[in-house]
Amino acid sequence: MTINLEFKIEGNWILPTKGTFGNKARNLYDNQGVIANHGFKIPRSMVIPYEYLAYGYPAIVDIIHHYFGNGKTVAIRSNSPDEDLGERTPGLYRSEAVELNKDRVGTQDIIGAVVDSYNYYDADFRRKELRLENKGMCLLVQDFIPADYSGSFSDLGETGILTFTNSQMGMRAMTEKPFSKYRVDLKGKIISKNLMHTHTYEEYIAERLRRLSSALPKLGNDKGWETEFVFNEEGKYIVQTTPIKRQASFVVVPSERNIFDPREVIGRGSFRTNGILYLPFSKPRLVSRVDDSMENYCIVTNYHGVSRGVGEGSLERARKSNVLICIEDRFPGLHPFSAHVAQFIREGDRCAMVGRFTNDMNKYLLSSDDISLSDQHMYGLFSPTQLDIQADESLNLVNIEIIGEAKPFERIE
């Protein structure tokens, strides 16, 4: 079948006449009526099937220029046919912003980088695990909206999470630590005022986004929607709507044997671990080796980047790990996980937390008496110590107990 490089205009959408639509664009397109009825806008959006890319990147750049105009900044978003199917893996594919009146070769390179992310190792591994057909990367091109406010609302069930990201970070905002985050009840009321100062505007946005999320198509008891938003003086825009896992009800039962003081908790439920892998750095190959030989282990790290972005490699390789703990020896302020990392943890039925051990483990891992600091940065440490963990993101509670006796850490390469 011959596919021509043809498009049609449908409202704010520029749609291909043939070819594969792409899953990210499909979710947003199907939800546009509900979004509009709740007072939100969608940026002008163009869907480019992977079949159209056979015409070459110069032709694609010409088409984008034709519909968006020179001098415009656009977002080139990944729009894979398998994106967000099954267990969601946020940050798996690449998205970039580009100014159209700049170097055309540079624009082609950016398009190529987004398309090439389809063949990343972790993306290919995921498709094989889920038995998804290899097709190709479609694109979703949108007007880039300068943001006064940006972030996401995640409908986790009885609790929603409203996250405000750093709008100065542009397309990387969801992979960086947020400015603030709030827990929101079913009525859209913020229920975490004790954690951060709340302004009237945040309360207004929480109510509006909870109402929108509740009106989107029902996906079953175990699925909700995550909406990504960008607001400025010209309007309130929804740039993405994504199905996500909801959390079942769970109550943490505190005990005197708890060994952890949390600052942030992600995930909900009861977790048992069969060992502790300590990583003072990102070491994907080491994680892969441990992952091949063990299930339900805990990763502990003081590597701050893990809490802010998925793309460091270690998290993607830790497919059988069920707990991630980021520790620090002091708390100058809250160091929350990025929105993408938080959703990555939830989607894998895992839990994660930022905080500090209240027993000797925190001191040992941060500055071991037996292993020099320089060695810690050369190697990882492993202990067969088992943990019993209860976590509740809705109330930011966690209880961690050692099962039996603590075992010593040994150096691993």
Contacts in CASP RR format, 6 or more apart in sequence:
PFRMAT RR
TARGET T0000
AUTHOR 0000-0000-0000
METHOD contacts of the structure
MODEL  1
MTINLEFKIEGNWILPTKGTFGNKARNLYDNQGVIANHGFKIPRSMVIPY
EYLAYGYPAIVDIIHHYFGNGKTVAIRSNSPDEDLGERTPGLYRSEAVEL
NKDRVGTQDIIGAVVDSYNYYDADFRRKELRLENKGMCLLVQDFIPADYS
GSFSDLGETGILTFTNSQMGMRAMTEKPFSKYRVDLKGKIISKNLMHTHT
YEEYIAERLRRLSSALPKLGNDKGWETEFVFNEEGKYIVQTTPIKRQASF
VVVPSERNIFDPREVIGRGSFRTNGILYLPFSKPRLVSRVDDSMENYCIV
TNYHGVSRGVGEGSLERARKSNVLICIEDRFPGLHPFSAHVAQFIREGDR
CAMVGRFTNDMNKYLLSSDDISLSDQHMYGLFSPTQLDIQADESLNLVNI
EIIGEAKPFERIE
1 18 0 8 1.000
3 18 0 8 1.000
3 19 0 8 1.000
3 49 0 8 1.000
3 51 0 8 1.000
3 52 0 8 1.000
3 54 0 8 1.000
4 17 0 8 1.000
4 18 0 8 1.000
5 52 0 8 1.000
5 55 0 8 1.000
5 59 0 8 1.000
5 63 0 8 1.000
6 16 0 8 1.000
6 17 0 8 1.000
6 18 0 8 1.000
7 14 0 8 1.000
7 15 0 8 1.000
7 16 0 8 1.000
7 17 0 8 1.000
7 46 0 8 1.000
7 63 0 8 1.000
7 67 0 8 1.000
8 14 0 8 1.000
8 15 0 8 1.000
8 17 0 8 1.000
9 15 0 8 1.000
12 32 0 8 1.000
12 42 0 8 1.000
12 43 0 8 1.000
12 44 0 8 1.000
12 45 0 8 1.000
13 29 0 8 1.000
13 32 0 8 1.000
13 44 0 8 1.000
13 45 0 8 1.000
13 46 0 8 1.000
13 47 0 8 1.000
14 44 0 8 1.000
14 45 0 8 1.000
14 46 0 8 1.000
14 47 0 8 1.000
14 67 0 8 1.000
14 141 0 8 1.000
15 46 0 8 1.000
15 47 0 8 1.000
16 47 0 8 1.000
16 48 0 8 1.000
16 49 0 8 1.000
16 52 0 8 1.000
18 49 0 8 1.000
18 51 0 8 1.000
19 49 0 8 1.000
19 51 0 8 1.000
19 52 0 8 1.000
20 49 0 8 1.000
20 50 0 8 1.000
20 51 0 8 1.000
20 81 0 8 1.000
20 135 0 8 1.000
20 138 0 8 1.000
21 29 0 8 1.000
21 47 0 8 1.000
21 49 0 8 1.000
21 138 0 8 1.000
22 47 0 8 1.000
22 49 0 8 1.000
22 79 0 8 1.000
22 80 0 8 1.000
22 81 0 8 1.000
22 83 0 8 1.000
22 138 0 8 1.000
22 140 0 8 1.000
23 79 0 8 1.000
23 80 0 8 1.000
23 81 0 8 1.000
23 82 0 8 1.000
23 83 0 8 1.000
23 84 0 8 1.000
23 85 0 8 1.000
24 77 0 8 1.000
24 78 0 8 1.000
24 79 0 8 1.000
24 80 0 8 1.000
24 83 0 8 1.000
24 84 0 8 1.000
24 140 0 8 1.000
24 240 0 8 1.000
24 242 0 8 1.000
25 45 0 8 1.000
25 47 0 8 1.000
25 79 0 8 1.000
25 138 0 8 1.000
25 140 0 8 1.000
27 84 0 8 1.000
27 240 0 8 1.000
27 241 0 8 1.000
27 242 0 8 1.000
27 243 0 8 1.000
28 42 0 8 1.000
28 45 0 8 1.000
28 140 0 8 1.000
28 238 0 8 1.000
28 239 0 8 1.000
28 240 0 8 1.000
28 241 0 8 1.000
29 45 0 8 1.000
29 47 0 8 1.000
30 217 0 8 1.000
31 216 0 8 1.000
31 217 0 8 1.000
31 241 0 8 1.000
32 42 0 8 1.000
34 212 0 8 1.000
34 215 0 8 1.000
34 216 0 8 1.000
34 217 0 8 1.000
35 41 0 8 1.000
35 42 0 8 1.000
35 212 0 8 1.000
35 238 0 8 1.000
35 241 0 8 1.000
36 42 0 8 1.000
37 215 0 8 1.000
38 208 0 8 1.000
38 211 0 8 1.000
38 212 0 8 1.000
38 215 0 8 1.000
39 236 0 8 1.000
40 212 0 8 1.000
40 229 0 8 1.000
40 236 0 8 1.000
40 237 0 8 1.000
40 238 0 8 1.000
41 235 0 8 1.000
41 236 0 8 1.000
41 237 0 8 1.000
41 238 0 8 1.000
42 237 0 8 1.000
42 238 0 8 1.000
42 239 0 8 1.000
43 75 0 8 1.000
43 142 0 8 1.000
43 143 0 8 1.000
43 144 0 8 1.000
43 145 0 8 1.000
43 230 0 8 1.000
43 237 0 8 1.000
43 239 0 8 1.000
44 68 0 8 1.000
44 142 0 8 1.000
44 143 0 8 1.000
45 140 0 8 1.000
45 141 0 8 1.000
45 142 0 8 1.000
45 143 0 8 1.000
46 64 0 8 1.000
46 67 0 8 1.000
46 68 0 8 1.000
46 139 0 8 1.000
46 140 0 8 1.000
46 141 0 8 1.000
46 142 0 8 1.000
47 79 0 8 1.000
47 138 0 8 1.000
47 139 0 8 1.000
47 140 0 8 1.000
48 60 0 8 1.000
48 63 0 8 1.000
48 79 0 8 1.000
48 138 0 8 1.000
48 139 0 8 1.000
48 140 0 8 1.000
48 141 0 8 1.000
49 138 0 8 1.000
50 81 0 8 1.000
50 115 0 8 1.000
50 135 0 8 1.000
50 136 0 8 1.000
50 137 0 8 1.000
50 138 0 8 1.000
52 60 0 8 1.000
53 60 0 8 1.000
53 115 0 8 1.000
53 137 0 8 1.000
53 139 0 8 1.000
57 108 0 8 1.000
57 111 0 8 1.000
57 112 0 8 1.000
58 104 0 8 1.000
58 108 0 8 1.000
60 108 0 8 1.000
60 111 0 8 1.000
60 139 0 8 1.000
61 104 0 8 1.000
61 107 0 8 1.000
61 108 0 8 1.000
61 111 0 8 1.000
64 74 0 8 1.000
64 100 0 8 1.000
64 107 0 8 1.000
64 141 0 8 1.000
65 100 0 8 1.000
68 74 0 8 1.000
68 100 0 8 1.000
68 141 0 8 1.000
68 143 0 8 1.000
69 100 0 8 1.000
70 100 0 8 1.000
70 101 0 8 1.000
71 99 0 8 1.000
71 100 0 8 1.000
71 101 0 8 1.000
72 99 0 8 1.000
72 100 0 8 1.000
72 101 0 8 1.000
72 143 0 8 1.000
72 144 0 8 1.000
73 97 0 8 1.000
73 98 0 8 1.000
73 99 0 8 1.000
73 100 0 8 1.000
73 144 0 8 1.000
74 97 0 8 1.000
74 98 0 8 1.000
74 100 0 8 1.000
74 141 0 8 1.000
74 142 0 8 1.000
74 143 0 8 1.000
74 144 0 8 1.000
75 95 0 8 1.000
75 96 0 8 1.000
75 97 0 8 1.000
75 140 0 8 1.000
75 141 0 8 1.000
75 142 0 8 1.000
75 143 0 8 1.000
75 144 0 8 1.000
75 171 0 8 1.000
75 239 0 8 1.000
76 95 0 8 1.000
76 96 0 8 1.000
76 97 0 8 1.000
76 98 0 8 1.000
76 110 0 8 1.000
76 111 0 8 1.000
76 114 0 8 1.000
76 139 0 8 1.000
76 141 0 8 1.000
77 95 0 8 1.000
77 114 0 8 1.000
77 139 0 8 1.000
77 140 0 8 1.000
77 141 0 8 1.000
77 142 0 8 1.000
77 240 0 8 1.000
78 93 0 8 1.000
78 94 0 8 1.000
78 95 0 8 1.000
78 114 0 8 1.000
78 117 0 8 1.000
78 118 0 8 1.000
78 137 0 8 1.000
78 139 0 8 1.000
78 140 0 8 1.000
79 137 0 8 1.000
79 138 0 8 1.000
79 139 0 8 1.000
79 140 0 8 1.000
80 93 0 8 1.000
80 118 0 8 1.000
80 123 0 8 1.000
80 135 0 8 1.000
80 136 0 8 1.000
80 137 0 8 1.000
80 138 0 8 1.000
81 135 0 8 1.000
81 136 0 8 1.000
81 138 0 8 1.000
82 127 0 8 1.000
82 130 0 8 1.000
82 132 0 8 1.000
82 133 0 8 1.000
82 135 0 8 1.000
83 92 0 8 1.000
83 93 0 8 1.000
84 242 0 8 1.000
84 243 0 8 1.000
85 130 0 8 1.000
85 132 0 8 1.000
86 130 0 8 1.000
87 130 0 8 1.000
87 245 0 8 1.000
87 347 0 8 1.000
87 348 0 8 1.000
88 242 0 8 1.000
88 243 0 8 1.000
88 244 0 8 1.000
88 245 0 8 1.000
88 343 0 8 1.000
88 344 0 8 1.000
88 347 0 8 1.000
89 122 0 8 1.000
89 126 0 8 1.000
89 310 0 8 1.000
89 316 0 8 1.000
89 344 0 8 1.000
89 347 0 8 1.000
90 174 0 8 1.000
90 242 0 8 1.000
90 310 0 8 1.000
90 339 0 8 1.000
90 340 0 8 1.000
90 343 0 8 1.000
90 344 0 8 1.000
90 347 0 8 1.000
91 174 0 8 1.000
91 175 0 8 1.000
91 310 0 8 1.000
91 311 0 8 1.000
91 340 0 8 1.000
91 344 0 8 1.000
92 117 0 8 1.000
92 120 0 8 1.000
92 122 0 8 1.000
92 123 0 8 1.000
92 126 0 8 1.000
92 310 0 8 1.000
92 316 0 8 1.000
93 114 0 8 1.000
93 117 0 8 1.000
93 118 0 8 1.000
93 120 0 8 1.000
93 123 0 8 1.000
93 137 0 8 1.000
94 113 0 8 1.000
94 114 0 8 1.000
94 116 0 8 1.000
94 117 0 8 1.000
95 114 0 8 1.000
95 171 0 8 1.000
96 110 0 8 1.000
96 113 0 8 1.000
96 114 0 8 1.000
96 171 0 8 1.000
97 144 0 8 1.000
97 170 0 8 1.000
97 171 0 8 1.000
98 106 0 8 1.000
98 107 0 8 1.000
98 110 0 8 1.000
100 107 0 8 1.000
111 139 0 8 1.000
114 137 0 8 1.000
114 139 0 8 1.000
115 136 0 8 1.000
115 137 0 8 1.000
115 139 0 8 1.000
116 137 0 8 1.000
117 123 0 8 1.000
117 137 0 8 1.000
118 136 0 8 1.000
118 137 0 8 1.000
122 313 0 8 1.000
122 316 0 8 1.000
122 317 0 8 1.000
124 134 0 8 1.000
126 132 0 8 1.000
127 133 0 8 1.000
127 134 0 8 1.000
142 239 0 8 1.000
145 230 0 8 1.000
145 232 0 8 1.000
145 237 0 8 1.000
145 239 0 8 1.000
146 232 0 8 1.000
147 167 0 8 1.000
147 170 0 8 1.000
147 230 0 8 1.000
147 231 0 8 1.000
147 232 0 8 1.000
148 167 0 8 1.000
148 231 0 8 1.000
148 232 0 8 1.000
148 233 0 8 1.000
149 164 0 8 1.000
149 167 0 8 1.000
149 205 0 8 1.000
149 229 0 8 1.000
149 230 0 8 1.000
149 231 0 8 1.000
149 232 0 8 1.000
150 164 0 8 1.000
150 165 0 8 1.000
150 166 0 8 1.000
150 167 0 8 1.000
150 170 0 8 1.000
150 173 0 8 1.000
150 228 0 8 1.000
150 229 0 8 1.000
150 230 0 8 1.000
150 231 0 8 1.000
151 163 0 8 1.000
151 164 0 8 1.000
151 165 0 8 1.000
151 173 0 8 1.000
151 174 0 8 1.000
151 178 0 8 1.000
151 228 0 8 1.000
151 229 0 8 1.000
151 230 0 8 1.000
151 339 0 8 1.000
152 161 0 8 1.000
152 162 0 8 1.000
152 163 0 8 1.000
152 165 0 8 1.000
152 174 0 8 1.000
152 226 0 8 1.000
152 227 0 8 1.000
152 228 0 8 1.000
152 229 0 8 1.000
152 339 0 8 1.000
153 160 0 8 1.000
153 161 0 8 1.000
153 162 0 8 1.000
153 163 0 8 1.000
153 184 0 8 1.000
153 206 0 8 1.000
153 209 0 8 1.000
153 210 0 8 1.000
153 212 0 8 1.000
153 213 0 8 1.000
153 226 0 8 1.000
153 227 0 8 1.000
153 229 0 8 1.000
154 160 0 8 1.000
154 161 0 8 1.000
154 163 0 8 1.000
154 226 0 8 1.000
154 244 0 8 1.000
154 339 0 8 1.000
154 342 0 8 1.000
154 343 0 8 1.000
154 346 0 8 1.000
155 210 0 8 1.000
155 213 0 8 1.000
155 214 0 8 1.000
155 224 0 8 1.000
155 225 0 8 1.000
155 226 0 8 1.000
155 244 0 8 1.000
155 246 0 8 1.000
156 224 0 8 1.000
156 244 0 8 1.000
156 245 0 8 1.000
156 246 0 8 1.000
156 247 0 8 1.000
156 268 0 8 1.000
156 346 0 8 1.000
156 393 0 8 1.000
156 394 0 8 1.000
157 186 0 8 1.000
157 224 0 8 1.000
157 246 0 8 1.000
157 247 0 8 1.000
158 185 0 8 1.000
158 186 0 8 1.000
158 249 0 8 1.000
158 394 0 8 1.000
159 183 0 8 1.000
159 184 0 8 1.000
159 185 0 8 1.000
159 191 0 8 1.000
159 247 0 8 1.000
159 393 0 8 1.000
159 394 0 8 1.000
160 183 0 8 1.000
160 184 0 8 1.000
160 185 0 8 1.000
160 210 0 8 1.000
161 181 0 8 1.000
161 182 0 8 1.000
161 183 0 8 1.000
161 184 0 8 1.000
161 342 0 8 1.000
161 393 0 8 1.000
162 181 0 8 1.000
162 182 0 8 1.000
162 183 0 8 1.000
162 184 0 8 1.000
162 190 0 8 1.000
162 202 0 8 1.000
162 205 0 8 1.000
162 206 0 8 1.000
162 209 0 8 1.000
163 178 0 8 1.000
163 180 0 8 1.000
163 181 0 8 1.000
163 339 0 8 1.000
163 342 0 8 1.000
164 178 0 8 1.000
164 179 0 8 1.000
164 180 0 8 1.000
164 181 0 8 1.000
164 202 0 8 1.000
165 173 0 8 1.000
165 174 0 8 1.000
165 176 0 8 1.000
165 178 0 8 1.000
165 179 0 8 1.000
165 339 0 8 1.000
166 173 0 8 1.000
166 176 0 8 1.000
166 177 0 8 1.000
166 178 0 8 1.000
166 179 0 8 1.000
167 173 0 8 1.000
167 230 0 8 1.000
169 176 0 8 1.000
174 228 0 8 1.000
174 338 0 8 1.000
174 339 0 8 1.000
174 340 0 8 1.000
175 308 0 8 1.000
175 309 0 8 1.000
175 310 0 8 1.000
175 311 0 8 1.000
175 338 0 8 1.000
175 339 0 8 1.000
175 340 0 8 1.000
175 341 0 8 1.000
176 308 0 8 1.000
176 309 0 8 1.000
176 338 0 8 1.000
177 307 0 8 1.000
177 308 0 8 1.000
177 335 0 8 1.000
177 336 0 8 1.000
177 337 0 8 1.000
177 338 0 8 1.000
178 336 0 8 1.000
178 338 0 8 1.000
178 339 0 8 1.000
180 196 0 8 1.000
180 202 0 8 1.000
181 192 0 8 1.000
181 196 0 8 1.000
181 336 0 8 1.000
182 190 0 8 1.000
182 191 0 8 1.000
182 192 0 8 1.000
182 195 0 8 1.000
182 196 0 8 1.000
182 198 0 8 1.000
182 202 0 8 1.000
182 206 0 8 1.000
183 190 0 8 1.000
183 191 0 8 1.000
183 192 0 8 1.000
183 393 0 8 1.000
183 394 0 8 1.000
183 396 0 8 1.000
184 190 0 8 1.000
184 191 0 8 1.000
184 206 0 8 1.000
184 209 0 8 1.000
184 210 0 8 1.000
185 191 0 8 1.000
186 210 0 8 1.000
186 214 0 8 1.000
187 207 0 8 1.000
187 210 0 8 1.000
188 206 0 8 1.000
188 207 0 8 1.000
188 210 0 8 1.000
188 211 0 8 1.000
189 203 0 8 1.000
189 206 0 8 1.000
189 207 0 8 1.000
190 198 0 8 1.000
190 202 0 8 1.000
190 203 0 8 1.000
190 206 0 8 1.000
192 396 0 8 1.000
195 334 0 8 1.000
195 396 0 8 1.000
196 334 0 8 1.000
205 231 0 8 1.000
208 236 0 8 1.000
209 227 0 8 1.000
209 229 0 8 1.000
212 227 0 8 1.000
212 238 0 8 1.000
213 224 0 8 1.000
213 225 0 8 1.000
213 227 0 8 1.000
216 224 0 8 1.000
216 225 0 8 1.000
216 227 0 8 1.000
216 241 0 8 1.000
219 225 0 8 1.000
219 243 0 8 1.000
221 246 0 8 1.000
222 245 0 8 1.000
222 246 0 8 1.000
223 243 0 8 1.000
223 244 0 8 1.000
223 245 0 8 1.000
223 246 0 8 1.000
224 243 0 8 1.000
224 244 0 8 1.000
224 245 0 8 1.000
224 246 0 8 1.000
225 241 0 8 1.000
225 242 0 8 1.000
225 243 0 8 1.000
225 244 0 8 1.000
226 240 0 8 1.000
226 241 0 8 1.000
226 242 0 8 1.000
226 243 0 8 1.000
226 244 0 8 1.000
226 343 0 8 1.000
227 238 0 8 1.000
227 240 0 8 1.000
227 241 0 8 1.000
227 242 0 8 1.000
228 238 0 8 1.000
228 239 0 8 1.000
228 240 0 8 1.000
228 241 0 8 1.000
228 242 0 8 1.000
229 236 0 8 1.000
229 237 0 8 1.000
229 238 0 8 1.000
229 239 0 8 1.000
230 237 0 8 1.000
230 239 0 8 1.000
231 237 0 8 1.000
244 343 0 8 1.000
244 346 0 8 1.000
244 347 0 8 1.000
245 346 0 8 1.000
245 347 0 8 1.000
245 348 0 8 1.000
245 349 0 8 1.000
247 267 0 8 1.000
247 268 0 8 1.000
247 269 0 8 1.000
247 346 0 8 1.000
247 393 0 8 1.000
247 394 0 8 1.000
248 268 0 8 1.000
248 269 0 8 1.000
250 268 0 8 1.000
250 269 0 8 1.000
250 270 0 8 1.000
250 390 0 8 1.000
250 391 0 8 1.000
250 392 0 8 1.000
251 392 0 8 1.000
252 390 0 8 1.000
252 391 0 8 1.000
252 392 0 8 1.000
252 395 0 8 1.000
252 397 0 8 1.000
252 398 0 8 1.000
252 399 0 8 1.000
253 390 0 8 1.000
253 399 0 8 1.000
254 397 0 8 1.000
254 399 0 8 1.000
255 399 0 8 1.000
255 401 0 8 1.000
257 401 0 8 1.000
257 402 0 8 1.000
258 358 0 8 1.000
258 398 0 8 1.000
258 399 0 8 1.000
258 400 0 8 1.000
258 401 0 8 1.000
259 357 0 8 1.000
259 358 0 8 1.000
259 359 0 8 1.000
259 361 0 8 1.000
259 400 0 8 1.000
259 401 0 8 1.000
259 402 0 8 1.000
260 325 0 8 1.000
260 353 0 8 1.000
260 355 0 8 1.000
260 356 0 8 1.000
260 357 0 8 1.000
260 358 0 8 1.000
260 398 0 8 1.000
260 399 0 8 1.000
260 400 0 8 1.000
261 355 0 8 1.000
261 356 0 8 1.000
261 357 0 8 1.000
261 358 0 8 1.000
262 353 0 8 1.000
262 354 0 8 1.000
262 355 0 8 1.000
262 396 0 8 1.000
262 397 0 8 1.000
262 398 0 8 1.000
263 331 0 8 1.000
263 333 0 8 1.000
263 334 0 8 1.000
263 335 0 8 1.000
263 353 0 8 1.000
263 354 0 8 1.000
263 355 0 8 1.000
263 356 0 8 1.000
264 334 0 8 1.000
264 335 0 8 1.000
264 336 0 8 1.000
264 337 0 8 1.000
264 353 0 8 1.000
264 354 0 8 1.000
264 355 0 8 1.000
264 396 0 8 1.000
265 351 0 8 1.000
265 352 0 8 1.000
265 353 0 8 1.000
265 391 0 8 1.000
265 392 0 8 1.000
265 393 0 8 1.000
265 396 0 8 1.000
265 397 0 8 1.000
265 398 0 8 1.000
266 337 0 8 1.000
266 341 0 8 1.000
266 342 0 8 1.000
266 345 0 8 1.000
266 346 0 8 1.000
266 351 0 8 1.000
266 352 0 8 1.000
266 353 0 8 1.000
266 391 0 8 1.000
266 393 0 8 1.000
267 345 0 8 1.000
267 346 0 8 1.000
267 350 0 8 1.000
267 351 0 8 1.000
267 352 0 8 1.000
267 391 0 8 1.000
267 392 0 8 1.000
267 393 0 8 1.000
268 351 0 8 1.000
268 391 0 8 1.000
268 392 0 8 1.000
268 393 0 8 1.000
268 394 0 8 1.000
269 351 0 8 1.000
269 390 0 8 1.000
269 391 0 8 1.000
269 392 0 8 1.000
270 388 0 8 1.000
270 389 0 8 1.000
270 390 0 8 1.000
271 296 0 8 1.000
271 322 0 8 1.000
271 323 0 8 1.000
271 350 0 8 1.000
271 351 0 8 1.000
271 387 0 8 1.000
271 388 0 8 1.000
271 389 0 8 1.000
271 390 0 8 1.000
271 391 0 8 1.000
272 296 0 8 1.000
272 386 0 8 1.000
272 387 0 8 1.000
272 388 0 8 1.000
272 389 0 8 1.000
272 403 0 8 1.000
273 296 0 8 1.000
273 297 0 8 1.000
273 298 0 8 1.000
273 322 0 8 1.000
273 323 0 8 1.000
273 386 0 8 1.000
273 387 0 8 1.000
273 389 0 8 1.000
274 294 0 8 1.000
274 295 0 8 1.000
274 296 0 8 1.000
274 297 0 8 1.000
274 384 0 8 1.000
274 386 0 8 1.000
275 294 0 8 1.000
275 297 0 8 1.000
275 298 0 8 1.000
275 382 0 8 1.000
275 383 0 8 1.000
275 384 0 8 1.000
275 385 0 8 1.000
275 386 0 8 1.000
275 387 0 8 1.000
276 297 0 8 1.000
276 298 0 8 1.000
276 299 0 8 1.000
276 300 0 8 1.000
276 382 0 8 1.000
276 383 0 8 1.000
276 385 0 8 1.000
276 387 0 8 1.000
276 409 0 8 1.000
277 287 0 8 1.000
277 290 0 8 1.000
277 297 0 8 1.000
277 298 0 8 1.000
277 299 0 8 1.000
277 300 0 8 1.000
277 321 0 8 1.000
277 380 0 8 1.000
277 381 0 8 1.000
277 382 0 8 1.000
278 299 0 8 1.000
278 300 0 8 1.000
278 301 0 8 1.000
278 365 0 8 1.000
278 380 0 8 1.000
278 381 0 8 1.000
278 382 0 8 1.000
278 383 0 8 1.000
278 409 0 8 1.000
279 286 0 8 1.000
279 287 0 8 1.000
279 299 0 8 1.000
279 300 0 8 1.000
279 301 0 8 1.000
279 303 0 8 1.000
279 314 0 8 1.000
279 380 0 8 1.000
280 301 0 8 1.000
280 302 0 8 1.000
280 303 0 8 1.000
280 376 0 8 1.000
280 377 0 8 1.000
280 380 0 8 1.000
281 303 0 8 1.000
281 377 0 8 1.000
282 303 0 8 1.000
282 305 0 8 1.000
282 306 0 8 1.000
282 312 0 8 1.000
282 313 0 8 1.000
282 314 0 8 1.000
283 314 0 8 1.000
283 380 0 8 1.000
284 312 0 8 1.000
284 313 0 8 1.000
284 314 0 8 1.000
284 316 0 8 1.000
284 317 0 8 1.000
286 380 0 8 1.000
286 412 0 8 1.000
286 413 0 8 1.000
287 299 0 8 1.000
287 313 0 8 1.000
287 314 0 8 1.000
287 317 0 8 1.000
287 318 0 8 1.000
287 321 0 8 1.000
288 317 0 8 1.000
290 297 0 8 1.000
290 382 0 8 1.000
290 412 0 8 1.000
291 317 0 8 1.000
291 318 0 8 1.000
291 319 0 8 1.000
291 320 0 8 1.000
291 321 0 8 1.000
294 320 0 8 1.000
295 320 0 8 1.000
296 320 0 8 1.000
296 321 0 8 1.000
296 322 0 8 1.000
297 320 0 8 1.000
297 321 0 8 1.000
297 322 0 8 1.000
297 323 0 8 1.000
298 321 0 8 1.000
298 322 0 8 1.000
298 323 0 8 1.000
298 324 0 8 1.000
298 325 0 8 1.000
298 387 0 8 1.000
298 389 0 8 1.000
299 314 0 8 1.000
299 318 0 8 1.000
299 321 0 8 1.000
299 323 0 8 1.000
299 324 0 8 1.000
299 325 0 8 1.000
300 325 0 8 1.000
300 326 0 8 1.000
300 327 0 8 1.000
300 365 0 8 1.000
301 314 0 8 1.000
301 324 0 8 1.000
301 325 0 8 1.000
301 326 0 8 1.000
301 327 0 8 1.000
302 326 0 8 1.000
302 327 0 8 1.000
302 328 0 8 1.000
302 365 0 8 1.000
302 366 0 8 1.000
303 312 0 8 1.000
303 326 0 8 1.000
304 326 0 8 1.000
304 335 0 8 1.000
305 312 0 8 1.000
306 312 0 8 1.000
306 314 0 8 1.000
306 315 0 8 1.000
306 324 0 8 1.000
306 326 0 8 1.000
306 341 0 8 1.000
307 326 0 8 1.000
307 335 0 8 1.000
307 336 0 8 1.000
307 337 0 8 1.000
307 338 0 8 1.000
307 341 0 8 1.000
307 354 0 8 1.000
308 337 0 8 1.000
308 338 0 8 1.000
308 341 0 8 1.000
309 338 0 8 1.000
309 340 0 8 1.000
309 341 0 8 1.000
310 316 0 8 1.000
310 338 0 8 1.000
310 340 0 8 1.000
310 341 0 8 1.000
310 344 0 8 1.000
315 324 0 8 1.000
315 341 0 8 1.000
315 344 0 8 1.000
318 324 0 8 1.000
321 350 0 8 1.000
322 349 0 8 1.000
322 350 0 8 1.000
322 351 0 8 1.000
323 350 0 8 1.000
323 351 0 8 1.000
323 352 0 8 1.000
323 387 0 8 1.000
323 389 0 8 1.000
324 345 0 8 1.000
324 350 0 8 1.000
324 351 0 8 1.000
324 352 0 8 1.000
324 353 0 8 1.000
325 352 0 8 1.000
325 353 0 8 1.000
325 355 0 8 1.000
326 335 0 8 1.000
326 337 0 8 1.000
326 352 0 8 1.000
326 353 0 8 1.000
326 354 0 8 1.000
326 355 0 8 1.000
327 354 0 8 1.000
327 355 0 8 1.000
327 356 0 8 1.000
327 357 0 8 1.000
327 362 0 8 1.000
327 365 0 8 1.000
327 366 0 8 1.000
328 335 0 8 1.000
328 354 0 8 1.000
328 355 0 8 1.000
328 356 0 8 1.000
329 356 0 8 1.000
329 362 0 8 1.000
329 366 0 8 1.000
331 355 0 8 1.000
331 356 0 8 1.000
334 354 0 8 1.000
335 354 0 8 1.000
336 342 0 8 1.000
336 354 0 8 1.000
337 345 0 8 1.000
337 352 0 8 1.000
337 354 0 8 1.000
341 352 0 8 1.000
342 352 0 8 1.000
345 351 0 8 1.000
345 352 0 8 1.000
351 389 0 8 1.000
351 391 0 8 1.000
351 393 0 8 1.000
351 398 0 8 1.000
353 391 0 8 1.000
353 398 0 8 1.000
356 362 0 8 1.000
357 365 0 8 1.000
361 406 0 8 1.000
364 409 0 8 1.000
365 381 0 8 1.000
365 409 0 8 1.000
367 373 0 8 1.000
368 376 0 8 1.000
368 381 0 8 1.000
368 409 0 8 1.000
371 379 0 8 1.000
371 381 0 8 1.000
371 409 0 8 1.000
371 411 0 8 1.000
375 411 0 8 1.000
379 411 0 8 1.000
379 412 0 8 1.000
379 413 0 8 1.000
380 411 0 8 1.000
380 412 0 8 1.000
380 413 0 8 1.000
381 409 0 8 1.000
381 410 0 8 1.000
381 411 0 8 1.000
381 412 0 8 1.000
382 409 0 8 1.000
382 410 0 8 1.000
382 412 0 8 1.000
383 406 0 8 1.000
383 407 0 8 1.000
383 408 0 8 1.000
383 409 0 8 1.000
383 410 0 8 1.000
384 407 0 8 1.000
385 402 0 8 1.000
385 405 0 8 1.000
385 406 0 8 1.000
385 407 0 8 1.000
386 402 0 8 1.000
386 403 0 8 1.000
386 404 0 8 1.000
387 400 0 8 1.000
387 401 0 8 1.000
387 402 0 8 1.000
387 403 0 8 1.000
388 400 0 8 1.000
388 401 0 8 1.000
388 402 0 8 1.000
388 403 0 8 1.000
389 398 0 8 1.000
389 399 0 8 1.000
389 400 0 8 1.000
389 401 0 8 1.000
390 397 0 8 1.000
390 398 0 8 1.000
390 399 0 8 1.000
390 400 0 8 1.000
391 397 0 8 1.000
391 398 0 8 1.000
392 398 0 8 1.000
END
